[in-house]
Amino acid sequence: MTRDRVQALIAHVEGGGTSNGVGLTQLTSIGFIQQAEAEGGAHNVGPQCRVAFGLLHGLIQRHGELDGIGAYNGGERNPQLDYARSVIALRDKWQALINTALRAEKIPEKLPVEPGGKFDAAVEAHLLHIWHEVHINPEVSQAVKDEVAAWKSYFRQLDLWSSKHDIDAHHQDELTFGRSRLHVI
């Protein structure tokens, strides 16, 4: 999907035509397409996903997982439950494949070392900031991307280490942060 094609679609719909799905998340409502345009361009994956996943999150909160996913496809008055079941099955299939791949990783021989120094409140705040930047800003510097990659690797290695070794409270706090705040493991 290109910027020109999105603009042509918007003009087509505003002229009375029917909308097609835009991008990976198949935004079809002209309002959602325009929202993605305002957030950086409906032709870009980031804005498409922010709008679509925000919508999906709200639908799931209001209607529960099955009906919320179904409403994403068919509308709130016409949730497509077969579609929702297929999405959930694919999610579960991919999560199982990811889990298998992660378990196949070799457990480190030594406790991994934090890439940015001792993990504390300042490092936590910094990580939240750069995590956000990497996921919303396509222009973020390579140095920031590399720092995020180093921390992702660290959290993954620490998680593997903890599967076979006892860890102290400090490292457990790091794992909790990685899981619950960054959703990296």
C-alpha positions as CSV (number, residue, x, y, z in Angstrom):
1,M,0.0,0.0,0.0
2,T,1.4,3.4,-1.0
3,R,0.6,6.9,0.2
4,D,-0.9,7.6,-3.3
5,R,-3.2,4.5,-3.1
6,V,-4.4,5.5,0.4
7,Q,-5.2,9.0,-0.8
8,A,-7.0,7.6,-3.9
9,L,-9.0,5.3,-1.6
10,I,-10.0,8.1,0.7
11,A,-11.1,10.2,-2.3
12,H,-13.0,7.2,-3.6
13,V,-14.9,6.7,-0.3
14,E,-15.6,10.4,0.2
15,G,-17.1,10.4,-3.3
16,G,-19.5,7.6,-2.3
17,G,-17.5,4.5,-3.1
18,T,-16.9,1.5,-1.0
19,S,-13.8,1.2,1.2
20,N,-11.2,-1.6,0.9
21,G,-9.0,-2.9,3.7
22,V,-5.8,-1.0,4.2
23,G,-2.5,-2.6,5.2
24,L,-1.6,-5.5,7.4
25,T,-4.5,-4.9,9.8
26,Q,-7.0,-4.4,6.9
27,L,-8.5,-1.1,8.2
28,T,-11.7,-0.7,6.3
29,S,-13.6,2.1,8.1
30,I,-12.8,5.4,6.6
31,G,-12.6,6.9,10.1
32,F,-9.9,4.4,11.1
33,I,-8.0,5.0,7.8
34,Q,-8.0,8.7,8.4
35,Q,-6.9,8.2,12.0
36,A,-3.9,6.2,10.8
37,E,-3.2,8.9,8.3
38,A,-3.2,11.5,11.1
39,E,-0.9,9.3,13.2
40,G,1.8,9.0,10.5
41,G,0.2,7.6,7.3
42,A,-2.1,4.7,6.7
43,H,0.4,3.4,4.2
44,N,2.9,2.9,7.1
45,V,2.8,-0.3,9.3
46,G,3.2,1.6,12.6
47,P,0.2,3.8,12.3
48,Q,-1.9,1.0,10.9
49,C,-1.1,-1.3,13.8
50,R,-1.5,1.5,16.5
51,V,-5.0,2.2,15.2
52,A,-6.0,-1.4,14.7
53,F,-4.6,-2.8,17.9
54,G,-6.1,0.1,19.9
55,L,-9.4,-0.7,18.4
56,L,-9.0,-4.4,19.0
57,H,-7.9,-3.8,22.6
58,G,-11.1,-1.7,23.3
59,L,-13.3,-4.3,21.7
60,I,-11.8,-7.1,23.8
61,Q,-12.2,-4.9,26.9
62,R,-15.8,-4.3,26.2
63,H,-16.9,-7.7,24.9
64,G,-14.3,-10.2,26.0
65,E,-11.7,-12.0,23.9
66,L,-13.9,-14.1,21.5
67,D,-16.6,-11.5,20.9
68,G,-14.1,-8.6,20.8
69,I,-12.0,-10.3,18.1
70,G,-15.2,-11.2,16.3
71,A,-16.3,-7.6,16.4
72,Y,-13.0,-6.4,14.9
73,N,-13.9,-8.4,11.8
74,G,-17.7,-8.0,11.6
75,G,-18.6,-5.0,13.8
76,E,-20.0,-4.9,17.3
77,R,-23.5,-5.8,16.2
78,N,-22.3,-8.7,14.0
79,P,-19.2,-10.3,15.6
80,Q,-17.7,-13.0,13.4
81,L,-17.0,-15.8,15.9
82,D,-15.5,-18.2,13.4
83,Y,-13.0,-15.5,12.5
84,A,-12.3,-14.9,16.1
85,R,-11.7,-18.7,16.8
86,S,-9.3,-18.9,13.8
87,V,-7.4,-15.8,15.1
88,I,-7.1,-17.4,18.6
89,A,-6.1,-20.7,17.2
90,L,-3.3,-19.0,15.1
91,R,-2.2,-17.0,18.1
92,D,-1.9,-20.2,20.2
93,K,-0.1,-22.0,17.4
94,W,2.4,-19.2,17.0
95,Q,2.9,-18.8,20.7
96,A,3.6,-22.6,21.0
97,L,6.2,-22.3,18.2
98,I,7.8,-19.3,19.8
99,N,7.9,-21.1,23.2
100,T,9.5,-24.1,21.6
101,A,12.1,-22.0,19.9
102,L,12.9,-20.2,23.2
103,R,13.3,-23.5,25.1
104,A,15.7,-24.7,22.4
105,E,18.0,-21.9,23.2
106,K,21.0,-22.9,25.2
107,I,21.0,-22.0,28.9
108,P,23.9,-19.6,29.6
109,E,26.8,-21.1,31.6
110,K,27.1,-17.9,33.7
111,L,24.5,-15.5,35.0
112,P,24.2,-12.8,32.4
113,V,25.3,-9.2,33.1
114,E,23.1,-6.2,32.6
115,P,24.1,-4.4,29.5
116,G,23.5,-0.9,30.9
117,G,24.9,-1.2,34.3
118,K,23.1,-2.1,37.6
119,F,19.4,-2.2,37.0
120,D,17.7,0.5,39.1
121,A,14.8,3.0,38.9
122,A,16.8,5.2,36.5
123,V,17.6,2.3,34.2
124,E,14.0,1.2,34.3
125,A,12.7,4.7,33.3
126,H,15.3,4.9,30.5
127,L,14.3,1.4,29.2
128,L,10.6,2.3,29.2
129,H,11.5,5.4,27.2
130,I,13.7,3.8,24.6
131,W,11.3,0.8,24.3
132,H,8.6,3.2,23.4
133,E,10.8,5.1,20.9
134,V,11.9,2.0,19.1
135,H,8.3,0.8,18.7
136,I,6.7,4.1,17.6
137,N,9.5,6.1,15.9
138,P,10.8,4.7,12.6
139,E,13.5,7.3,12.6
140,V,15.0,6.2,16.0
141,S,18.8,6.0,15.9
142,Q,20.7,2.7,15.3
143,A,22.4,3.2,18.7
144,V,19.0,3.2,20.5
145,K,17.9,0.1,18.4
146,D,21.1,-1.7,19.4
147,E,20.6,-0.8,23.1
148,V,17.1,-2.2,23.0
149,A,18.4,-5.4,21.3
150,A,21.1,-5.8,24.0
151,W,18.5,-5.5,26.7
152,K,16.1,-8.0,24.9
153,S,19.0,-10.4,24.7
154,Y,19.8,-9.9,28.4
155,F,16.2,-10.5,29.5
156,R,16.0,-13.6,27.3
157,Q,19.3,-15.0,28.7
158,L,18.2,-14.2,32.3
159,D,14.9,-16.0,31.8
160,L,16.8,-19.0,30.4
161,W,19.2,-18.9,33.3
162,S,16.4,-18.8,35.9
163,S,14.8,-21.9,34.4
164,K,17.6,-24.0,35.9
165,H,19.1,-21.8,38.6
166,D,17.8,-19.9,41.7
167,I,18.0,-16.2,41.3
168,D,18.0,-13.4,43.8
169,A,15.3,-10.8,44.4
170,H,17.1,-8.2,42.3
171,H,17.2,-10.5,39.2
172,Q,13.6,-11.6,39.9
173,D,12.5,-8.0,39.8
174,E,14.3,-7.6,36.5
175,L,12.4,-10.6,35.0
176,T,9.1,-9.3,36.3
177,F,9.9,-5.9,34.7
178,G,10.9,-7.6,31.4
179,R,7.7,-9.6,31.4
180,S,5.1,-7.2,32.7
181,R,6.3,-3.8,31.5
182,L,8.2,-4.5,28.4
183,H,6.6,-7.8,27.4
184,V,9.9,-9.1,26.0
185,I,9.8,-12.5,27.6
